[in-house]
Amino acid sequence: MTISTRGAAKAPAVLVLEDGRTFRGRAYGAVGETFGEAVFNTGMTGYQETLTDPSYHRQVVVMTAPHIGNTGVNDEDDESERIWVAGYVVRDPARVASNWRARRSLDDELVAQGIVGISGIDTRALTRHLRECGAMRVGIFSGNALPDAGTMLAEVRQSAEMQGSNLSAEVATKETYVVPAIGTKRFTVAAIDLGIKGMTPHRMAERGIEVHVLPATATVDEVYAVGPDGVFLSNGPGDPATADLTVIKGVLERRTPLFGICFGNQLLGRSLGFGTYKLKYGHRGINQPVQDRSTGKVEVTAHNHGFAVDAPLDQVSDTPYGRAEVSHVCLNDNVVEGLRLLDQPAFSVQYHPEAAAGPHDAAYLFDRFVSLMEGQRA
């Protein structure tokens, strides 16, 4: 199916970073102004999954791939009920969207959901600037009557910072819902929604797991009311230092099999007594190399995180819940990419094994979770 885009609004647009650097282009998507943390995504594909990933809440995403929108937007690949990015930055938006699954253009979808973007700027130069100077606050301003430069910069510097932001409850479900097992039901999992993507419970359902997705504010009693064989901690936005760890510690005390990803990895780390810190510019994309230290295997993985766990790479650590070790490490910068408890069934990774969008190298992690639940039941 081919859809001719009606074209991005031709109004002028300006991107202003908090350090004063400015990029001028033209409006893409909705016209107006928006603020957030400027981050870059290195994926060549998967823009629809990126846009609808709740972990991108309050972030302005810069796509390093130069040509975006080629395959339009369909009704099947969304990872949540809406676009979550605060703003969108592309170099060359597709003039025509062509794919048999497409229902509308990306530009039309951005307009429909009120997402302010900018196109026609040097995204390579912007990405290099963020790599050198770090992720920072940014504003996008578009329209035929833009504020003066000083006003725009002042508004950017008055906007909220990501560090210290507690955002999980803003993106999580408000009511518990159930994703039924596909085929024969084997296990029940309580999944704490910190910003979960739709493909994640689906991957568990494929393995015979009935997934009860609970709000981020769920209590220990509410988690165990579903009779879980295991507990899952999802991805999500914000600073892990702001999160309440009561439920996770309650799960660890009961020695229930536990699996966390991304934000969930950071929360498990903090529950074990490790710190977390903000990365200079984070890992975002579907091409990040990670080594599983137990096997030596190198996986190409999907990431979206700006914080990381501060744990020693080459030693076993004593924690309130037994011994723990770093199970996975990023080969680009030695950032901790996974944790494993040695004395009870709990582990986590910093990336996205559901592979939406992304490679399938990490799918085995869901099988590892199943094995933990099988072992506990035995």
N, C-alpha and C positions, 0 to 999 in steps of 0.2 A: 504494500500500500504506500502511495506517495502523497505527501501533504506539502503544499506550498506554504511556506511561512508568510505571514503578513508583514514580517520584518520587525526588528526591534524598533522601538520609538527612536526617532532621529534626534531627539533632544540631546544637548550636550550633557556630559557627565564628568564628574571629578572624583577621584579616589584620593583621600587624604589620610596619611599615616600619622600616628601620634608624635613621631619625631620630626614632622614637618614635610617629609617627602610627598610629592604630589604627582599623580598620573592623570592625564586628561584623555577622555575617550567619548563614547556615545552611550546612551541609555540602552540597557538590555533587560527585558522583563518590565516590571512596573517602574513608573517614574515617581521619584520622591527622594527620601533620604533614609539611611539605615546605619546602624553602628554595631560593632562586634569586635571579636578578636580576629585579626588577619592570619590565616593559615593557608598552607598550600597542599594540594593533593596530587600525587604523582601517578595516579591511575590513568591508563590510556583509554579505558572503557569503564562502564558502570556509573555514569553520572546520575542516572535516575535513582539508583540505590544510595548513592552518596547524598543526594539532596534530601531524601526521606529518612536518613539515619538520624534518630534523635540525639545521638552523641554530638552532632554538629550544632546543637542548639546554641545560639548567641555567637556563632562564628561566621565570619565572612570567608568563603572558600575560594581560593585562587586555583584554577585548574592549570596544571603545567602542560598538559596536552593542548596543542594550539587550536585544534578544530573540534568544537563541541556542538552537539545537537544533531548529528548526522542521522541517528536512528529515531529521532522524535521521542515521544512519550507514549507508553502503553498503559493498560489497566492492570497488568499482572505483576510488575516488578517493583512496585512500591514496598518499602520496608516498614512503613507505618501509615497512618491515616492522612498525613500532610507533609509538606516540605518544611524542614526544620532549620535550614541554614538561614542566617540573618541577612546574608547578601551573597551575590555570585559574581565572579570575575572570570571572564574568558577573553581570549585574544580574537579568534575568528569564529563567530557563531555560524552554524550551517545555514545557507540560504534556502535549502530544500531538505526536508526530513524524509528519508526513504527507508522503510522497513515494512515487511508484511504485517507486523504486529502493531505498528504505530497507529495511534488514534488522533494525535494532535502534535503540534510542534512544541519544542521545549520553551520557546519564547512565549507562546500562548499559555502554557502551563504556569510559567513564572508570573505572567500578568494576572492570570485567574486567581493565584494564591497571594498576590501582593508582594512578591519577592523583588526587591530592588537590586539591580545588577548593573554592571558596566562591561562594555566590550571595546575592542579596538585599541587596547593598551599593550605594552610590552610586558607580557606576563613572565617572560624569562628574566628580565631585569628586576621585576618585583619579587620573584622567587629568590633570586640571588641576594637581594636586599634583606629579605626575611631570614635567609640562612645566615647571613653575616651579622645582622643586628638582633635577630630573634623575633618570635611572634609578638605582635603588639596590637594595640587598639587601632581601629580604622573606621572611617566613615565613607559612605558613597553618597554623593549628592547629584541628582539629575533634574533637569527641567530647564526651561528657557530663561528663568530668572534666579540664578544661583546666588547664595550668600557670598560675601567677600571672603578672601583667603583667611583672614584673621578670625572671622566668625566661625568658619568651618573647622579650623584647627582647634579653637576653643571648645567647640561642641564635642569633638572627638576626645579631647583630654578630660572632659567632664563625664564621659560615658563609663559604664561599669567595667571593671577588670575581671578577667577570668579567675585569677588567684583569689581565693576566699569566697567564691560563688558556690552556693548550694542549689543545684539545678535539677536534681533527679526527680523530685516530686512534681516539677513543672511539666515533665515530659511523660511520666509514668501513667499507667492506667489508674483510673479512680475506683474501678470495681474489678473484683476478681473475675476472670473468665477462664474457660477450659479449652485446650486444644486436644482433641481426642487422639488416642493412639491409632496408627494406621495398621490394620490387621489385628492380630491378637494382642491384647494388652498384657504387658509384662511387668511394668513398674508405674509408680506414681511419683511425679517430681513436682515440688513446689518451686516455682521460678520467681525470684524477686525482681520485679520490673524496675530497673533503674534507668531505663531508656532502651528497652529490648527491641530488637529488629524482628520482623515477622518470620524470617527464615529460620531463626534459632529454634523456637518450639517445633517448627516443622521438621527440622533435622532430628530432634528427639522423637517426635511422633513416628518418623520413619523406622525407628528402632523399637517400636512397641511401647513407647512411653506416653502415658497420659499426663499432660502438662497443665498444672494449675498456675496461671500467671497472676501473681498478687501485686498489689500496689507497693510502691517503695516504702510506704509508711506502715506496712504490715507488722504485727507484733509476733513474738515467738509463739504465743498461743495460736494465733491465726495461721501461722505456717504449719504447725503440727496438727491443726484441725483437719487438714486435708489428708492426713495419714501418709506422709511422704516416705518413699524409699530413699530419696535423695533430695538435695536442695541445690538450686542453681542460682548464681549471682550474675546478672546480665551486665552488658556494657551500659554506658551512660555518660552524660556531660558533667562538667563542673570539677571542683577541687575536692579530691578525696578526703582532705583534712577536715572538711565540714560535715562529713557523713556520720550518722549514728551507727555504732558498731554492735549494738545490743543484740540484734537478731543473729548476726554472724557468730558472736561469741556463744550465744545460746546453742546454736547448731554444733559448734565445735565441742562444747561441754557434753552434748549428748552423743557425740561421735557418729553423727549421721553422715553418710557420704556427701561430699560437698565439691562442687565444680564451679569456678568463677572465670569469667572472661573480661578483659579490658578493665573497665571501672571496677568490676567485681574482683579482679586480680589485685588491684590497688587496695581495696577494702579488706581482702583477706590478709594482705601484707601488713596493714595497719593493725588488724586484729591480733596478729602474731607478735606485734611489738616493733615492727620495722617502720621507718619513716617513709614519706613520699616527698617528691620534689617536682618542680616544674621544669620540663625540658626546654632547651633554648628555642626550638621550633617544632618539636614533636615528630611523630611518625604518622603519616597519612597517605594511604595508597594501597595498591594490591600487589606490590612487588618487593616486599621487605624480606630479606634473608634472615632466618632464625635457625639456630641449631638446637635440637633436642639433645641435651647433654647425656641422657641415659643411653642413647643409641648412636650418637654421633651424626645422625641424619640431619641434613640441611633442608629446611622447608622454605618455599616462597609463600609469603603470608599476607593477609589483608589487615591493615592497621588503621586506627583512628584514635590517637591519644596524645595528649600534651603533658601528662604527668607520668611518673614512673616510681617504682618501689626502690627504696634504698636498702638493699640487702647485700651481704658479702657474697661474691661470686664463687669463691673457692674454699668455702668451709661450711660445715654443718652447724646450724645455729640452734641453741636451746631456746624454746619459747614456752609460754604457759600451757601449750597444748601438745608438747612433745617436740622432737627434733624436726627441723625444717631445712630445706636446701633449695638453691636456685636450680630449676629444672631446664630452663630454656634461656638463651641469651641472643641478643641481636648482634649479627656479625658486622654490621656497619659501625657500631659505636659502643658495644659491650653493655648496653642497657639491659636490665633484668626483664626477661620476657615470660617468665613462668616461675611458680613456686610449687613445692610439694612437701607435704608432711610425711614423715617416715614412720610415725607411730600411730597414725589413724588415717582413715580414707578421705583425704582432702587435697585438692590440687587446683591450680589456676594457671591461665596464660594471659598475656597482655594483648593478644591479638584476637581476630575474629574467625573462628573455625567454621562458621556457617557458610562462608564463601559466597556472599551476596553483596556486592560483586566481589569476585576474587578467585584465586586458585583453590583447588580442593586438597592440597597437601596436608592440611591439618584436620581432615574429617575424622581421622582415627581417634581424636580426643573425645568425641562423643562415645565411641566404642570403649574407651578407657573408663569413662564415667559409668557405662553399663556394667563393665567388669567389677568396678568397686561396689555397685549395688548388688550384683550377683554374689560377690564375696561376703558382703554383710549379711545377706539373706541366708547364705549357707552356714 
